């Protein structure tokens, strides 16, 4: 079986993750890696000595043998890159959000949906074994009618100024994953929202947000996200879970970023499943996309650019709603600077800068 020729654009943290997973697979030929930063190009050459390392993305777009492009640079570059990819006949794997403004995102949706080329976005929770197990349990009728979706993702994580420049505040950059997975479970569109946020450390943008509301089908959601959870704790910890409540039973999951535990309490079945967490599940995304390219049939579980645009738009809606409510500021910028200083050398924690 011939391998799929791919060009990776952007070799930061996420670009490195994709390279590692594609190198493990027999489906990919990493023909090019592009980055404008000399240090990143040097690292790429060391990591992928058989790939051509370039600083001009047009070399990739102009090569007719490249079938797929991976777009892993900052969000403000993606609209132009997606336009080039579609014009040059290349399938697309993109990080989220797919652009730096909502208007640009919906323009990209329109372009992608008019094209026969395949595209997907890394909404990684959809590719996880634990959410699939819960979704299958719900589909089997074990919890009755789906009624409430509760999601929490509280970690130390990235501090302000460490990578959110074009992706927006924490609830947009990271939180849109949890917005998306709630919508995926509900199989409905968002209807109402009431959000409360906090400007931790007196930073200009909120770094903690909780929102509640309803979907059009009546399902209630509750999403809490923030990279504010014990940033200066001696030993860092986190609080991440999903809790699904039905009219007859429940399903829930917790994890420690190493192991995920799913507990299923249905009307005829009770299960406790413990497996490796799986990280960002990029291996699953890459395999499903490769299978789709090789077969010509899109894998049904691949997230779409429309899914990403909806999640992005709703995350911004939550932030706007929170801004119209009381938006307190607690703490000071001196504490934030202490956090940043610590994280520059942190070796054991969350969202590490030097992974």
N, C-alpha and C positions, 0 to 999 in steps of 0.2 A: 504494500500500500504506500503510495507516494505521500510525503509529508506536506503539510500546509506551510507555505512561506509567509512569514509574518515579520512586520517591522514594528518595533516598540519605540514610541515617542514619549520621552520623559523617563529618566532613570533615577528618580528619587526613591523614597521608601516603597511606594506601591509598585513602581516599575521593577524594583528588585524582587518583590514577591512574585510578580508574574513570570519573570525570567526563571526563577528557581523552579516553579511548577511546570513551565513549558519544557525546561531541560529534563525534567523527570519523565515526561511523556514521550511516547514514540510517534505522536501525531504532529509535532511542530518542528519546523526548521526556522530558527531565529536568524533571519537573513541580515537584519539591520537593528542597531540600537542608536537612537538619536537623543542627544542632549546638548544644550547650549553651554553648559557648565563644564569647564575642562576637568575638574576633579571628578565629576560624575562620569565623563567619558573615560577617564583613566580607570575608574572602578569597573565600568562596563567591559572594558578591554580585558581586565584581569578576570572578570567573572565569566565572560563569553569570548574566548580567544578566537573562535571560529566565525564569529559574527563581524560584519562590517560596522565600525563605529563612526558615526557622522555627526556634524553639528548643524546640518541643513536638512530639515524635514522633507523638502521638495525632492531630494534624492530618492526617498522612499516612495513618495506619491508618484514619481515619474517612472518607477521601475514596473513594467507590466507583469513581471513574474511574481510580485508581491500580491498575495491574495487577501490578506487581513492586516489591518493596522490596529495596534493597541495604543490608546490615547490616555496617557497617565501623567501629563503635565498639569499645570494649574487650570482652573475652570475657565479663565478668561481667554485661553487659547483654543478651546474645544470647538466652538462654532466654526471658526475658519478651517480647522483641521477636518471636521466632519464634512464640510462643503467640499474640500479637496478630495477626501476619501470617496464620497459618492460620485464626484465628477470623474475620478480615475478608476472607478469600478472595483473598489475594495470594500470588503466586509469590515465591520467595526466592533471592537470591544472598547468600551469607554468607562472611565471612572465617573463617579457622580460628584457634584451635579454636572449636567452636560453643558452648562454654560454659566456665565456670571450674572445673568439677569433672567427674569421670568419670560420677558418678551422673546429673548434669544432662544430660550429653551423651547418655547412653543413653535418658533420658526423651524427649529431643528426637528421637532416631532413631525411637522408637516412635510419637510424634505424627506425624512426617513420613511414615512409611511407611503410616500409616492414612489419610492425606489424599490426595485426587486432585490436589492442587496440586503444581507442580513446584518442586524445590529443588536447589541445588547449592552446593558449597563450593570456594573458591579453593585447590585443590591444584595449583599452577600447572605443575609439571613434567609432568603428564599432557598438558598442552596444547602442549608444545614439539615442534618439528619433529624435533629430534635424537633424542629418545626414541622417537618414532614410527618413524623410519627404522631404528633398532636393533631395535625390536620386530618390525617387518616382516621384517627380515633373519633374525631368530631363527625366526619363523613359517615362513619359506621353507625351513628345515632346513639352512641354510648352516653353522651352528656345531655341528650335531649336537644332542645333548641338553643343555639348559641345566643347568649344574652349580654355578657360583659367581657371585655378584653382589657386586662390590666398589664401594663408593661413598665418596667423600671430599668434604667441603665445609668447607674451612678458610679463613676470611677474617678480617681485622680485625673488620669488622661492628659491630653494636650492643654496647656495653659494658654491664655490669650497671647497672641503674637507668635505662636509656634507653628503656624501652618494653616491658619484660617483666613488669610488675607482676601482671597477671592471666593472662598467657599461659605463665608458668612459666619455668624456666631455659632457657638457650640450646638444649639438645637437645630440649626440648619445643616451644618457640615456633618455632624454625627447623628443628630436626632432624626434626620429624614429617613434613616434606616428603620427606626422604630415606628415612625409614621407609616412607612410602606408596609411593614409586616402586619400592623394592625389592620390596614386596608385589605391586605392579602387574606387574612383570616375572615374578616367580615364579608368579603366578596360583595362590597357595596361602596358607594362614594360617601365622603364626609358630608354631614349636613350642618351641625352646629359646633361651636367651639367657645370655651371660656378658658383663658390662660392666665396663669400667674407666674411672673419671672422675678429674678433677683439679680441685681448688679453686684455680684460678689467682688470683694476687694476694691469697690468703688471704680471698677473698670467701666468703660463707656458702654459696652454691650453686656446684656445679661448672659451669665454662664451657667444658670440654672433655670429650668422652666418645667412647669407641670401644666398639662392641659386636659380638660375633660369635655365630653360632648357626645353627640350621637351620629350614627350613620343613617343613611336614608332608609335602611331597612329596620331601624329601631334599635340596633345593637348599640350599647353604650361602651365608650372607650375611656381609658385613663392612662396617659403617657407621662412619665417623669424621666427627664434626662439632664445630666449636668456633669461636667468635668470639675467637680468641686469637692469631691468626697475624700477628705483627709489628705490634702496635697502635702502637708508637712508632717503627717503622722510618722512616728519612728518606724513602724512597719505598716506599709500601705495595705488597704483592703478595698473592697467594692461591694456593691449591692445590685445585682443584675438578675432579673427574673421575668417570666411571663406567666400570668395566671388567667386561665380561661374558665369562665363560669357559665354553665348551661342551666337549663330548667330542671335537669335531673342529676347531673354529675359535674365533675370538674377535671381539668387537665392543667398541669403546671410544669415549669422547668426552671432550674437554677444552674449556675455554672461557676467555676472558679478560673476560667480561661484555660484550664487544662482538661477538666472532666465536666461533662454535662449530665445532669440527672433529670430524667423525665418521670413524673408521677401521674398515672392515669387512673382516675376513680370513676368508672362507669357503672351502668345499671347491671351489667352481666360480667364485666371484666375489671380486674384491678392489676395494674402492672407498675413496676419500678424498673426503669431502664437506665443503666449507667454506662457511658461510652466516652471515648476521647472527644473533647470539645470540637476540634477541627479548625480552629482559627477562623480565617476569613473565607475558607472554602473556595479559594481561587482555583484549586485543582478541579473541583466539580464544575465551576463556571467554564473553565477552559476546555474540559472534556466535552461538555454539552454543546459548546459552540463549535468545536472541531467536528463532532458528529453531525451537527447541522450543516456545516459547510460541505462536508464530504458526501452527505446523503442528499443535499438539496432540500431537506425538510427541517423546518425550524423546530427545535425541541420545545415542547409545550411549557416547560418550567423556566425557560429563559426570560428574565425580566426585559421589558421593552423600554425604549426611550420615553414613551408616553408614561409608563409607570414612574420613571424617574422624575419627569416633569410634574406629575401630580403630587408626588411626595415633596418635591422641592417647593412648589407653590403653597402647599398646605403648611409646611414648616414655617415659611415666611408669614403666612396668615396668622399662625399662632404667635409669632414674635410681634407682629403688628397689634394683635389683640391684647397681648400682655402689656405693650407700651401704652395702651389706652386705659389700663387699670393702674392701680398703685404700683410703681416700679421702684422699690426701695434699693438703696445702696448700703451694704454692710461690709466693714473692713476698710483697708486702705491700700494704696499702691505700693507702699513699702513692703507689705506682706507678699504682694504679687511678685515683687522683685526678688524676695527671698526664695519664692517658689521657683522662679525662672533660674536663679543661680543654682539651686539644688539640682534641678532637672538637667542642667547642662552636663553634669557628671554622674547622674543617677544610673546605676547598673541593674537595680532590681526594683521594678515598679511597673507602672502602667503607661502605655503610649510613649515608650522610651524614644528619645531623639536619636540615639546611636545604636539602633538595632542592626 
